[in-house]
């Protein structure tokens, strides 16, 4: 059975409360429940983590190297600023999907550049919370291509 880790970065624990025009009204628990349900349907082992702390996210990625086949990461604002998260992802040898709930290219200019995009397998952006389901489906397909 494939093991997938979803990492959510800063402020994603406040989904449903913050900037609903960008992120919608679904809260973090809804997203976790939706992802867990989808992973059961696909027979994936799924773990979901969230941190507002850059170094903690780096530690999570480093720990995932020997335990997980794939990472889905919504690094939030760290997507645009963190060389450390990029470098940790670059060491991970499994599949990686970068995920953004909002369309970063329709937002402020500083959000148009993601530092982590250059080391990921694929990117899902601007499709709302449904992006998580698309990422899980895509990860499932990519991991099963190699079997």
PyMOL commands that set and color helices and strands:
alter all, ss='L'
color gray80, all
select helices_A, chain A and resi 12-14+20-23+28-41+54-64+76-80+83-91+104-106+109-111+117-119+130-145
alter helices_A, ss='H'
color red, helices_A
select strands_A, chain A and resi 3-8+45-50+70-74+95-100+122-125
alter strands_A, ss='S'
color yellow, strands_A
deselect
rebuild
show_as cartoon
